[in-house]
Amino acid sequence: MDTEAKHTERDRTSTPEAGDEEVRSRSARFPGRSTSRMSLRTAGLIGVACTVFVLLLSSFVMQPFQIPSSSMEPTLAVGDRVLVNKLAYGSGSGPERGDVIVFDGTGSFVQEGVAENPVSATVREGLAALGLAEPAETDFIKRVIGVGGDRVVCCDKGGRVEVNGVPVEERYLHPDGTASEVPFDIVVPDGTLWVMGDHRTASRDSRDHLGEPGGGMVPVDKVIGRADWIAWPVGRWTSLDSGAAFADVPQVPRTPGGGHG
C-alpha cells in the first residue's frame, strides 16, 4: 500500500513537470514571439500617428513642396523640396516684393473648370503633403516682383526691371537669361501680385497671361504660403530671402483698380 501511494504521488507531480517542459520548449523555439507582436503593433500605431501629425502640420502650418520645373533656377532646382510657411501672411500682412511664394493659379494661370480625377487627386495630394510627389498642375512657385499699386516696367536701358521708377538688381536671375525678353509696363491692382520666375526664359509667369482675363495678376487670397527654406537635398539646405533686391523701391499710395500702362 505504501508503494502504491508513492507511485500515485509521483505520477501527480510528473504531469505539471511535463507541461513546464513543453512551455519551455515552445519558448525556446519561438523566442520573443509575443514581444515581437507587441513591437510591430506599437510601431504601426506610432507610424500612423506620425503620418497624421505630418499631414496636419502640412495642411495648416508648414508644407513641403517639390519643385517640378526649372523655372526658378538657379534659386531652386528640379527635385528640391522647399518648406512653405502657411502662417507667413497672418494678421493683415501680405506678400512682399522678393518673396518666393506658392499659389493656386486657378483663374489666373490656369483656366477655371480644369479638374483632376478625384481619386488620383486625393492620392497625389496626400503624397505631395509629405513631399513625396509633385504638386498639382494648378499650383505654382514664383517670385513676387510687384504688389498692389506698384508700377512694374521692363526693361530700362540697362536691361533691368523697374519697380516704381527704381531699377532692381536681380542677382538671383539665371545667368543664361535676361530680366525679360517680353517688354511690359503694368500697374498692379490692389489685392493682386505680379510674379515671375528666376529663370525668365524658362518660366511661364505673369508675362504670359497679359492678354488674358486678370492680366497675369495673382490674387493675394490664392497664395498658399511663402517658401522659406530648401529642406532637401541636405547639401542645398538654406533659407530663401531675396527681399534685399527691392530695398530701395519706394512705396506708392494704393489706388483702387489699376490697369496696364
Accessible surface in RSA format (square Angstrom, percent):
REM  Atomic radii and reference values for relative SASA: ProtOr
REM  Chains: A
REM  Algorithm: Lee & Richards
REM  Probe-radius: 1.40
REM  Slices: 20
REM RES _ NUM      All-atoms   Total-Side   Main-Chain    Non-polar    All polar
REM                ABS   REL    ABS   REL    ABS   REL    ABS   REL    ABS   REL
RES MET A   1   189.00  97.9 147.59  97.7  41.41  98.6 121.70 103.5  67.31  89.2
RES ASP A   2   110.02  77.1 105.63 105.1   4.40  10.4  27.79  65.4  82.23  82.0
RES THR A   3    89.12  63.4  88.09  89.3   1.02   2.4  52.51  70.5  36.61  55.3
RES GLU A   4   114.93  66.0 110.56  83.6   4.38  10.4  42.53  82.3  72.41  59.1
RES ALA A   5    60.82  55.9  49.85  76.9  10.97  24.9  56.70  79.8   4.12  10.9
RES LYS A   6   132.74  64.8 128.74  79.0   4.00   9.5  73.59  66.2  59.15  63.0
RES HIS A   7    94.22  51.5  94.09  65.4   0.13   0.3  63.90  65.9  30.31  35.3
RES THR A   8    58.35  41.5  55.25  56.0   3.10   7.4  39.91  53.6  18.44  27.9
RES GLU A   9   114.88  66.0 112.98  85.5   1.90   4.5  36.01  69.7  78.87  64.4
RES ARG A  10   136.67  57.4 131.91  67.2   4.76  11.3  64.61  88.3  72.06  43.7
RES ASP A  11    90.42  63.3  87.30  86.9   3.12   7.4  26.15  61.5  64.27  64.1
RES ARG A  12   180.48  75.8 165.08  84.1  15.41  36.7  61.39  83.9 119.09  72.2
RES THR A  13    73.38  52.2  69.32  70.3   4.06   9.7  60.37  81.1  13.01  19.7
RES SER A  14    53.06  44.8  48.65  64.9   4.41  10.2  35.44  75.5  17.62  24.7
RES THR A  15    97.21  69.1  89.56  90.8   7.65  18.2  70.67  94.9  26.53  40.1
RES PRO A  16    75.80  55.2  65.95  60.1   9.85  35.8  75.48  62.3   0.33   2.0
RES GLU A  17   108.97  62.6 107.60  81.4   1.37   3.3  39.24  75.9  69.73  56.9
RES ALA A  18    63.44  58.3  51.35  79.2  12.09  27.5  57.66  81.2   5.77  15.3
RES GLY A  19    31.86  39.3   0.00   N/A  31.86  39.3  30.61  84.0   1.25   2.8
RES ASP A  20    72.66  50.9  71.00  70.7   1.66   3.9   8.77  20.6  63.89  63.7
RES GLU A  21   100.23  57.5  97.68  73.9   2.55   6.1  41.66  80.6  58.56  47.8
RES GLU A  22    89.00  51.1  83.01  62.8   5.98  14.2  32.49  62.8  56.51  46.1
RES VAL A  23    93.40  61.5  92.68  83.9   0.71   1.7  93.22  81.0   0.17   0.5
RES ARG A  24   131.33  55.1 124.64  63.5   6.68  15.9  71.33  97.5  59.99  36.4
RES SER A  25    53.44  45.2  44.67  59.6   8.77  20.2  28.89  61.5  24.55  34.4
RES ARG A  26   132.89  55.8 131.60  67.1   1.29   3.1  33.68  46.0  99.21  60.1
RES SER A  27    65.08  55.0  53.69  71.7  11.39  26.2  37.72  80.3  27.36  38.3
RES ALA A  28    79.89  73.5  49.00  75.6  30.89  70.3  60.65  85.4  19.23  51.0
RES ARG A  29   148.82  62.5 122.09  62.2  26.73  63.6  63.04  86.2  85.78  52.0
RES PHE A  30   102.81  51.4  92.60  57.4  10.21  26.6  97.03  58.8   5.78  16.5
RES PRO A  31   103.78  75.6  81.53  74.3  22.25  80.9  85.19  70.3  18.59 115.5
RES GLY A  32    41.65  51.4   0.00   N/A  41.65  51.4  27.72  76.1  13.93  31.2
RES ARG A  33   123.45  51.8 116.02  59.1   7.44  17.7  44.13  60.3  79.32  48.1
RES SER A  34    81.52  68.9  76.64 102.3   4.88  11.2  49.67 105.8  31.85  44.6
RES THR A  35    87.93  62.5  84.12  85.3   3.81   9.1  60.01  80.6  27.93  42.2
RES SER A  36    58.08  49.1  53.84  71.9   4.24   9.8  29.13  62.0  28.95  40.6
RES ARG A  37   137.14  57.6 132.73  67.7   4.41  10.5  42.98  58.7  94.16  57.1
RES MET A  38   110.09  57.0 109.92  72.7   0.17   0.4  93.46  79.5  16.63  22.0
RES SER A  39    62.30  52.6  52.32  69.8   9.98  23.0  37.16  79.1  25.14  35.2
RES LEU A  40   134.17  74.7 125.88  90.1   8.29  20.8 126.38  88.8   7.79  21.0
RES ARG A  41   134.29  56.4 122.13  62.3  12.16  28.9  62.36  85.2  71.93  43.6
RES THR A  42    65.51  46.6  64.72  65.6   0.79   1.9  47.39  63.7  18.12  27.4
RES ALA A  43    59.97  55.1  48.08  74.2  11.89  27.1  52.15  73.4   7.83  20.7
RES GLY A  44    39.46  48.7   0.00   N/A  39.46  48.7  37.23 102.2   2.23   5.0
RES LEU A  45   120.72  67.2 115.24  82.4   5.48  13.8 115.64  81.2   5.08  13.7
RES ILE A  46   100.79  57.4  98.20  73.2   2.59   6.2 100.76  72.6   0.03   0.1
RES GLY A  47    35.01  43.2   0.00   N/A  35.01  43.2  33.71  92.5   1.29   2.9
RES VAL A  48    96.28  63.4  93.10  84.3   3.17   7.6  95.45  82.9   0.82   2.2
RES ALA A  49    61.73  56.8  50.11  77.3  11.62  26.4  57.39  80.8   4.34  11.5
RES CYS A  50    68.84  52.1  65.35  72.9   3.49   8.2  25.19  63.8  43.64  47.1
RES THR A  51    61.39  43.7  57.62  58.4   3.77   9.0  34.63  46.5  26.76  40.5
RES VAL A  52    75.01  49.4  74.56  67.5   0.45   1.1  74.99  65.2   0.02   0.1
RES PHE A  53   129.11  64.6 126.69  78.5   2.42   6.3 128.90  78.2   0.21   0.6
RES VAL A  54    53.64  35.3  53.40  48.3   0.24   0.6  53.40  46.4   0.24   0.6
RES LEU A  55    61.60  34.3  61.23  43.8   0.36   0.9  61.54  43.2   0.05   0.1
RES LEU A  56    98.97  55.1  96.84  69.3   2.13   5.4  97.48  68.5   1.50   4.0
RES LEU A  57    67.40  37.5  63.28  45.3   4.11  10.3  67.16  47.2   0.24   0.6
RES SER A  58     2.35   2.0   2.08   2.8   0.27   0.6   0.61   1.3   1.74   2.4
RES SER A  59    60.30  51.0  42.17  56.3  18.13  41.8  18.83  40.1  41.47  58.1
RES PHE A  60   134.20  67.1 125.96  78.0   8.24  21.4 129.17  78.3   5.04  14.4
RES VAL A  61    53.61  35.3  53.61  48.5   0.00   0.0  53.61  46.6   0.00   0.0
RES MET A  62    53.42  27.7  50.19  33.2   3.22   7.7  50.19  42.7   3.22   4.3
RES GLN A  63    31.64  17.7  31.64  23.1   0.00   0.0   2.51   5.3  29.13  22.1
RES PRO A  64    25.05  18.3  24.49  22.3   0.57   2.1  24.49  20.2   0.57   3.5
RES PHE A  65     4.71   2.4   2.78   1.7   1.93   5.0   4.71   2.9   0.00   0.0
RES GLN A  66    27.75  15.5  26.10  19.1   1.65   3.9   0.00   0.0  27.75  21.0
RES ILE A  67     2.18   1.2   1.52   1.1   0.66   1.6   1.52   1.1   0.66   1.8
RES PRO A  68    52.88  38.5  34.13  31.1  18.75  68.2  34.13  28.2  18.75 116.6
RES SER A  69    50.54  42.7  45.96  61.3   4.58  10.5  39.90  85.0  10.64  14.9
RES SER A  70    36.54  30.9  34.36  45.9   2.18   5.0  14.07  30.0  22.47  31.5
RES SER A  71     8.19   6.9   8.03  10.7   0.16   0.4   3.52   7.5   4.67   6.5
RES MET A  72     0.46   0.2   0.36   0.2   0.10   0.2   0.36   0.3   0.10   0.1
RES GLU A  73    44.61  25.6  44.61  33.7   0.00   0.0   7.84  15.2  36.77  30.0
RES PRO A  74    70.08  51.1  52.60  47.9  17.49  63.6  57.28  47.3  12.80  79.6
RES THR A  75    28.14  20.0  14.97  15.2  13.17  31.4  21.33  28.6   6.81  10.3
RES LEU A  76     0.00   0.0   0.00   0.0   0.00   0.0   0.00   0.0   0.00   0.0
RES ALA A  77    32.10  29.5  32.05  49.5   0.05   0.1  32.10  45.2   0.00   0.0
RES VAL A  78    87.27  57.4  64.66  58.5  22.61  54.5  64.66  56.2  22.61  61.3
RES GLY A  79    22.19  27.4   0.00   N/A  22.19  27.4  19.66  53.9   2.53   5.7
RES ASP A  80     2.94   2.1   2.79   2.8   0.15   0.4   0.00   0.0   2.94   2.9
RES ARG A  81    61.27  25.7  61.27  31.2   0.00   0.0  11.64  15.9  49.63  30.1
RES VAL A  82     0.00   0.0   0.00   0.0   0.00   0.0   0.00   0.0   0.00   0.0
RES LEU A  83    51.61  28.7  51.61  36.9   0.00   0.0  51.61  36.2   0.00   0.0
RES VAL A  84     1.23   0.8   1.23   1.1   0.00   0.0   1.23   1.1   0.00   0.0
RES ASN A  85    27.08  18.7  26.98  26.1   0.11   0.3   0.00   0.0  27.08  26.2
RES LYS A  86    57.82  28.2  33.95  20.8  23.87  56.8  13.42  12.1  44.40  47.3
RES LEU A  87   115.83  64.5  95.55  68.4  20.29  51.0  98.87  69.4  16.96  45.6
RES ALA A  88    20.62  19.0   0.00   0.0  20.62  46.9   4.20   5.9  16.42  43.5
RES TYR A  89    47.62  22.2  23.84  13.6  23.78  61.9  25.30  19.0  22.33  27.5
RES GLY A  90    39.57  48.8   0.00   N/A  39.57  48.8  33.31  91.4   6.26  14.0
RES SER A  91   130.96 110.7  76.02 101.5  54.94 126.6  55.69 118.6  75.27 105.5
RES GLY A  92    86.35 106.5   0.00   N/A  86.35 106.5  43.91 120.5  42.43  95.0
RES SER A  93    62.57  52.9  44.60  59.5  17.98  41.4  49.43 105.3  13.14  18.4
RES GLY A  94    29.74  36.7   0.00   N/A  29.74  36.7  15.97  43.8  13.77  30.8
RES PRO A  95    11.82   8.6   2.14   2.0   9.68  35.2   2.14   1.8   9.68  60.2
RES GLU A  96   120.17  69.0 117.99  89.3   2.19   5.2  34.66  67.0  85.51  69.8
RES ARG A  97    22.04   9.3  14.62   7.5   7.42  17.7   3.10   4.2  18.94  11.5
RES GLY A  98     2.09   2.6   0.00   N/A   2.09   2.6   0.00   0.0   2.09   4.7
RES ASP A  99    24.10  16.9  19.97  19.9   4.12   9.7   4.12   9.7  19.97  19.9
RES VAL A 100     6.00   3.9   3.46   3.1   2.54   6.1   3.46   3.0   2.54   6.9
RES ILE A 101     0.00   0.0   0.00   0.0   0.00   0.0   0.00   0.0   0.00   0.0
RES VAL A 102     2.40   1.6   2.40   2.2   0.00   0.0   2.40   2.1   0.00   0.0
RES PHE A 103     0.00   0.0   0.00   0.0   0.00   0.0   0.00   0.0   0.00   0.0
RES ASP A 104    39.46  27.6  39.46  39.3   0.00   0.0  10.49  24.7  28.97  28.9
RES GLY A 105     0.00   0.0   0.00   N/A   0.00   0.0   0.00   0.0   0.00   0.0
RES THR A 106    30.95  22.0  28.76  29.2   2.19   5.2  21.71  29.2   9.24  14.0
RES GLY A 107    40.48  49.9   0.00   N/A  40.48  49.9  15.32  42.0  25.16  56.3
RES SER A 108    10.32   8.7   2.99   4.0   7.32  16.9   4.87  10.4   5.45   7.6
RES PHE A 109    16.88   8.4   1.70   1.1  15.19  39.5   2.68   1.6  14.20  40.6
RES VAL A 110    29.74  19.6  23.27  21.1   6.46  15.6  28.80  25.0   0.93   2.5
RES GLN A 111   149.02  83.3 138.01 100.9  11.00  26.2  48.91 104.1 100.11  75.9
RES GLU A 112   125.21  71.9 102.78  77.8  22.43  53.4  55.37 107.1  69.84  57.0
RES GLY A 113    75.29  92.9   0.00   N/A  75.29  92.9  42.09 115.5  33.21  74.4
RES VAL A 114    96.43  63.5  73.51  66.5  22.92  55.2  78.18  67.9  18.25  49.5
RES ALA A 115    95.67  88.0  56.82  87.7  38.85  88.4  62.84  88.5  32.83  87.0
RES GLU A 116    81.49  46.8  56.50  42.7  24.99  59.5  43.31  83.8  38.18  31.2
RES ASN A 117    90.50  62.4  77.43  74.8  13.07  31.5  28.75  69.2  61.75  59.7
RES PRO A 118   101.92  74.3  94.42  86.1   7.51  27.3 100.66  83.1   1.27   7.9
RES VAL A 119   112.10  73.8 107.44  97.3   4.66  11.2 112.10  97.4   0.00   0.0
RES SER A 120    50.84  43.0  43.93  58.6   6.91  15.9  44.86  95.5   5.98   8.4
RES ALA A 121    15.24  14.0  15.24  23.5   0.00   0.0  15.24  21.5   0.00   0.0
RES THR A 122    95.37  67.8  90.40  91.7   4.97  11.8  65.43  87.9  29.94  45.3
RES VAL A 123    88.59  58.3  80.63  73.0   7.96  19.2  87.22  75.8   1.37   3.7
RES ARG A 124    45.32  19.0  43.39  22.1   1.93   4.6  36.59  50.0   8.74   5.3
RES GLU A 125    99.57  57.2  93.07  70.4   6.50  15.5  29.76  57.6  69.81  57.0
RES GLY A 126    26.84  33.1   0.00   N/A  26.84  33.1  26.17  71.8   0.67   1.5
RES LEU A 127    75.57  42.1  75.11  53.7   0.46   1.1  75.11  52.8   0.46   1.2
RES ALA A 128     9.70   8.9   8.25  12.7   1.46   3.3   8.29  11.7   1.41   3.7
RES ALA A 129    14.76  13.6  14.28  22.0   0.48   1.1  14.54  20.5   0.22   0.6
RES LEU A 130    58.46  32.6  39.09  28.0  19.37  48.7  40.17  28.2  18.30  49.2
RES GLY A 131     4.10   5.1   0.00   N/A   4.10   5.1   1.69   4.6   2.41   5.4
RES LEU A 132   114.62  63.8  89.07  63.7  25.55  64.2  89.66  63.0  24.96  67.2
RES ALA A 133    20.33  18.7  14.38  22.2   5.95  13.5  19.50  27.5   0.83   2.2
RES GLU A 134    88.34  50.7  82.81  62.7   5.53  13.2  22.76  44.0  65.58  53.5
RES PRO A 135    17.22  12.5   5.99   5.5  11.23  40.8   6.86   5.7  10.36  64.4
RES ALA A 136    16.73  15.4  13.76  21.2   2.97   6.8  14.76  20.8   1.97   5.2
RES GLU A 137   159.77  91.7 140.31 106.1  19.46  46.3  64.94 125.6  94.83  77.4
RES THR A 138    31.23  22.2  31.23  31.7   0.00   0.0  17.75  23.8  13.48  20.4
RES ASP A 139    33.13  23.2  25.55  25.4   7.58  17.9   0.00   0.0  33.13  33.0
RES PHE A 140    46.52  23.3  42.72  26.5   3.80   9.9  46.52  28.2   0.00   0.0
RES ILE A 141     8.48   4.8   6.16   4.6   2.32   5.6   6.16   4.4   2.32   6.3
RES LYS A 142     8.98   4.4   8.98   5.5   0.00   0.0   1.44   1.3   7.54   8.0
RES ARG A 143     1.53   0.6   1.53   0.8   0.00   0.0   0.00   0.0   1.53   0.9
RES VAL A 144     0.00   0.0   0.00   0.0   0.00   0.0   0.00   0.0   0.00   0.0
RES ILE A 145     0.25   0.1   0.25   0.2   0.00   0.0   0.25   0.2   0.00   0.0
RES GLY A 146     0.00   0.0   0.00   N/A   0.00   0.0   0.00   0.0   0.00   0.0
RES VAL A 147    13.03   8.6  13.03  11.8   0.00   0.0  13.03  11.3   0.00   0.0
RES GLY A 148     3.84   4.7   0.00   N/A   3.84   4.7   0.21   0.6   3.63   8.1
RES GLY A 149    10.42  12.8   0.00   N/A  10.42  12.8   0.68   1.9   9.74  21.8
RES ASP A 150     1.14   0.8   1.14   1.1   0.00   0.0   0.00   0.0   1.14   1.1
RES ARG A 151   122.40  51.4 121.79  62.1   0.61   1.5  34.89  47.7  87.51  53.0
RES VAL A 152     0.00   0.0   0.00   0.0   0.00   0.0   0.00   0.0   0.00   0.0
RES VAL A 153    35.72  23.5  35.72  32.3   0.01   0.0  35.72  31.0   0.01   0.0
RES CYS A 154     4.94   3.7   0.00   0.0   4.94  11.6   0.04   0.1   4.90   5.3
RES CYS A 155    50.33  38.1  17.21  19.2  33.12  77.8  11.19  28.4  39.14  42.2
RES ASP A 156    30.61  21.4  12.00  11.9  18.61  44.0  19.82  46.6  10.80  10.8
RES LYS A 157   222.26 108.4 179.34 110.0  42.93 102.2 131.25 118.1  91.01  96.9
RES GLY A 158    55.13  68.0   0.00   N/A  55.13  68.0  28.05  77.0  27.08  60.7
RES GLY A 159    35.28  43.5   0.00   N/A  35.28  43.5  26.73  73.4   8.55  19.1
RES ARG A 160    80.09  33.6  78.88  40.2   1.21   2.9  25.10  34.3  55.00  33.3
RES VAL A 161     0.52   0.3   0.45   0.4   0.08   0.2   0.45   0.4   0.08   0.2
RES GLU A 162    43.48  25.0  43.37  32.8   0.11   0.3   1.72   3.3  41.76  34.1
RES VAL A 163     0.00   0.0   0.00   0.0   0.00   0.0   0.00   0.0   0.00   0.0
RES ASN A 164    24.72  17.0   2.93   2.8  21.79  52.5  10.40  25.0  14.32  13.8
RES GLY A 165    59.35  73.2   0.00   N/A  59.35  73.2  30.30  83.1  29.05  65.1
RES VAL A 166    39.02  25.7  38.68  35.0   0.34   0.8  39.02  33.9   0.00   0.0
RES PRO A 167    49.46  36.0  38.64  35.2  10.82  39.3  38.64  31.9  10.82  67.3
RES VAL A 168     2.47   1.6   0.48   0.4   2.00   4.8   1.19   1.0   1.28   3.5
RES GLU A 169    85.04  48.8  80.38  60.8   4.66  11.1  39.18  75.8  45.86  37.4
RES GLU A 170    17.05   9.8   2.73   2.1  14.32  34.1   2.29   4.4  14.76  12.1
RES ARG A 171   214.64  90.1 176.33  89.9  38.32  91.2  79.49 108.6 135.15  81.9
RES TYR A 172    23.93  11.2  14.01   8.0   9.92  25.8  23.33  17.5   0.60   0.7
RES LEU A 173    35.40  19.7  25.14  18.0  10.26  25.8  25.14  17.7  10.26  27.6
RES HIS A 174    27.30  14.9  24.71  17.2   2.59   6.6   7.09   7.3  20.21  23.5
RES PRO A 175   115.52  84.2  76.66  69.9  38.87 141.3  88.75  73.3  26.77 166.4
RES ASP A 176   117.78  82.5  81.23  80.8  36.56  86.4  26.69  62.8  91.09  90.8
RES GLY A 177    22.52  27.8   0.00   N/A  22.52  27.8   4.41  12.1  18.11  40.6
RES THR A 178    76.33  54.3  68.92  69.9   7.40  17.6  73.89  99.3   2.43   3.7
RES ALA A 179     6.13   5.6   3.41   5.3   2.73   6.2   3.41   4.8   2.73   7.2
RES SER A 180    11.91  10.1   0.00   0.0  11.91  27.4   0.11   0.2  11.80  16.5
RES GLU A 181   132.27  75.9  99.64  75.4  32.64  77.7  40.97  79.2  91.30  74.5
RES VAL A 182    66.56  43.8  65.32  59.1   1.25   3.0  66.56  57.8   0.00   0.0
RES PRO A 183   106.00  77.3  91.96  83.8  14.04  51.0  94.20  77.8  11.80  73.3
RES PHE A 184    14.00   7.0   0.74   0.5  13.25  34.5  11.84   7.2   2.16   6.2
RES ASP A 185    42.86  30.0  35.33  35.2   7.53  17.8  18.58  43.7  24.28  24.2
RES ILE A 186     2.13   1.2   2.13   1.6   0.00   0.0   2.13   1.5   0.00   0.0
RES VAL A 187    38.80  25.5  38.60  34.9   0.20   0.5  38.60  33.5   0.20   0.5
RES VAL A 188     0.96   0.6   0.00   0.0   0.96   2.3   0.00   0.0   0.96   2.6
RES PRO A 189    31.07  22.6  30.99  28.2   0.09   0.3  31.07  25.7   0.00   0.0
RES ASP A 190    54.51  38.2  37.13  37.0  17.37  41.1  24.13  56.8  30.37  30.3
RES GLY A 191    45.91  56.6   0.00   N/A  45.91  56.6  32.72  89.8  13.20  29.6
RES THR A 192    23.99  17.1  23.52  23.8   0.47   1.1  23.52  31.6   0.47   0.7
RES LEU A 193     2.34   1.3   2.34   1.7   0.00   0.0   2.34   1.6   0.00   0.0
RES TRP A 194     0.00   0.0   0.00   0.0   0.00   0.0   0.00   0.0   0.00   0.0
RES VAL A 195     0.00   0.0   0.00   0.0   0.00   0.0   0.00   0.0   0.00   0.0
RES MET A 196     0.00   0.0   0.00   0.0   0.00   0.0   0.00   0.0   0.00   0.0
RES GLY A 197     0.00   0.0   0.00   N/A   0.00   0.0   0.00   0.0   0.00   0.0
RES ASP A 198     0.61   0.4   0.00   0.0   0.61   1.5   0.00   0.0   0.61   0.6
RES HIS A 199    23.94  13.1  23.94  16.6   0.00   0.0  19.08  19.7   4.86   5.7
RES ARG A 200     8.07   3.4   1.39   0.7   6.68  15.9   1.48   2.0   6.59   4.0
RES THR A 201    73.96  52.6  33.98  34.5  39.98  95.3  32.82  44.1  41.15  62.2
RES ALA A 202    46.30  42.6  18.14  28.0  28.16  64.1  29.12  41.0  17.18  45.5
RES SER A 203     9.48   8.0   0.00   0.0   9.48  21.8   0.68   1.5   8.80  12.3
RES ARG A 204   150.40  63.1 145.72  74.3   4.67  11.1  71.40  97.6  79.00  47.9
RES ASP A 205     0.00   0.0   0.00   0.0   0.00   0.0   0.00   0.0   0.00   0.0
RES SER A 206     0.00   0.0   0.00   0.0   0.00   0.0   0.00   0.0   0.00   0.0
RES ARG A 207    19.73   8.3  11.31   5.8   8.41  20.0   3.19   4.4  16.54  10.0
RES ASP A 208    64.94  45.5  38.49  38.3  26.45  62.5   9.83  23.1  55.11  55.0
RES HIS A 209     6.30   3.4   6.30   4.4   0.00   0.0   5.12   5.3   1.18   1.4
RES LEU A 210    47.06  26.2  38.57  27.6   8.49  21.3  38.70  27.2   8.36  22.5
RES GLY A 211    84.34 104.0   0.00   N/A  84.34 104.0  42.53 116.7  41.81  93.6
RES GLU A 212    79.80  45.8  70.78  53.5   9.02  21.5  31.74  61.4  48.06  39.2
RES PRO A 213   123.71  90.2 106.21  96.8  17.50  63.6 118.83  98.1   4.87  30.3
RES GLY A 214    54.32  67.0   0.00   N/A  54.32  67.0  36.11  99.1  18.21  40.8
RES GLY A 215     5.82   7.2   0.00   N/A   5.82   7.2   3.91  10.7   1.92   4.3
RES GLY A 216     1.39   1.7   0.00   N/A   1.39   1.7   0.06   0.2   1.32   3.0
RES MET A 217    11.67   6.0   8.06   5.3   3.61   8.6   8.06   6.9   3.61   4.8
RES VAL A 218     0.00   0.0   0.00   0.0   0.00   0.0   0.00   0.0   0.00   0.0
RES PRO A 219    45.72  33.3  45.72  41.7   0.00   0.0  45.72  37.7   0.00   0.0
RES VAL A 220    51.75  34.1  47.69  43.2   4.06   9.8  47.69  41.4   4.06  11.0
RES ASP A 221   130.08  91.1  91.80  91.4  38.29  90.5  51.52 121.3  78.56  78.4
RES LYS A 222    64.21  31.3  59.72  36.6   4.48  10.7  33.80  30.4  30.41  32.4
RES VAL A 223    25.85  17.0   3.27   3.0  22.58  54.4   3.27   2.8  22.58  61.2
RES ILE A 224    51.71  29.4  36.53  27.2  15.17  36.6  42.33  30.5   9.37  25.4
RES GLY A 225     2.04   2.5   0.00   N/A   2.04   2.5   2.04   5.6   0.00   0.0
RES ARG A 226    70.92  29.8  70.92  36.2   0.00   0.0  10.65  14.6  60.27  36.5
RES ALA A 227     1.10   1.0   0.00   0.0   1.10   2.5   0.00   0.0   1.10   2.9
RES ASP A 228    23.67  16.6  21.70  21.6   1.98   4.7   8.94  21.0  14.74  14.7
RES TRP A 229   110.25  44.2 110.25  53.4   0.00   0.0  85.34  45.5  24.92  40.4
RES ILE A 230     3.42   1.9   3.42   2.5   0.00   0.0   3.42   2.5   0.00   0.0
RES ALA A 231    32.90  30.3  19.96  30.8  12.95  29.4  20.20  28.5  12.70  33.6
RES TRP A 232   136.88  54.9 136.88  66.3   0.00   0.0 115.03  61.3  21.85  35.4
RES PRO A 233    50.72  37.0  50.72  46.2   0.00   0.0  50.72  41.9   0.00   0.0
RES VAL A 234    98.46  64.8  89.99  81.5   8.47  20.4  90.22  78.4   8.24  22.3
RES GLY A 235    81.30 100.3   0.00   N/A  81.30 100.3  41.63 114.2  39.67  88.8
RES ARG A 236    82.30  34.6  74.49  38.0   7.82  18.6  42.19  57.7  40.12  24.3
RES TRP A 237   164.37  66.0 138.80  67.2  25.57  60.0 134.92  71.9  29.45  47.8
RES THR A 238    64.85  46.1  60.41  61.2   4.44  10.6  37.76  50.7  27.09  40.9
RES SER A 239    60.77  51.3  47.44  63.3  13.33  30.7  16.77  35.7  44.00  61.6
RES LEU A 240    27.56  15.3   8.90   6.4  18.66  46.9  11.17   7.8  16.39  44.1
RES ASP A 241   128.59  90.1  92.59  92.2  35.99  85.1  29.47  69.4  99.12  98.9
RES SER A 242    29.17  24.7  21.73  29.0   7.45  17.2   8.76  18.6  20.42  28.6
RES GLY A 243    28.36  35.0   0.00   N/A  28.36  35.0  19.23  52.8   9.13  20.4
RES ALA A 244    88.71  81.6  65.53 101.1  23.18  52.7  72.48 102.1  16.24  43.0
RES ALA A 245    30.03  27.6   6.31   9.7  23.72  54.0  16.30  23.0  13.74  36.4
RES PHE A 246     9.58   4.8   4.25   2.6   5.33  13.9   4.50   2.7   5.08  14.5
RES ALA A 247    82.05  75.4  43.01  66.4  39.04  88.8  54.22  76.4  27.83  73.7
RES ASP A 248   121.03  84.8 100.38  99.9  20.65  48.8  28.50  67.1  92.52  92.3
RES VAL A 249    11.24   7.4   1.04   0.9  10.20  24.6   1.04   0.9  10.20  27.7
RES PRO A 250    62.66  45.7  52.35  47.7  10.31  37.5  62.66  51.7   0.00   0.0
RES GLN A 251   133.38  74.6 109.44  80.0  23.94  57.0  60.55 128.9  72.83  55.2
RES VAL A 252    45.11  29.7  34.95  31.6  10.16  24.5  37.14  32.3   7.97  21.6
RES PRO A 253   116.27  84.7  99.74  90.9  16.53  60.1 111.71  92.2   4.55  28.3
RES ARG A 254   137.67  57.8 110.95  56.6  26.72  63.6  41.13  56.2  96.53  58.5
RES THR A 255    67.37  47.9  66.58  67.5   0.79   1.9  58.92  79.1   8.45  12.8
RES PRO A 256   125.74  91.6 104.85  95.6  20.89  75.9 109.72  90.6  16.02  99.6
RES GLY A 257    47.95  59.1   0.00   N/A  47.95  59.1  36.82 101.0  11.13  24.9
RES GLY A 258    45.37  56.0   0.00   N/A  45.37  56.0  14.52  39.9  30.85  69.1
RES GLY A 259    37.37  46.1   0.00   N/A  37.37  46.1  30.53  83.8   6.84  15.3
RES HIS A 260   104.40  57.1  72.70  50.5  31.70  81.1  61.85  63.7  42.55  49.5
RES GLY A 261    74.41  91.8   0.00   N/A  74.41  91.8  45.78 125.6  28.63  64.1
END  Absolute sums over single chains surface
CHAIN  1 A    15112.0      11908.4       3203.6       9235.3       5876.7
END  Absolute sums over all chains
TOTAL         15112.0      11908.4       3203.6       9235.3       5876.7
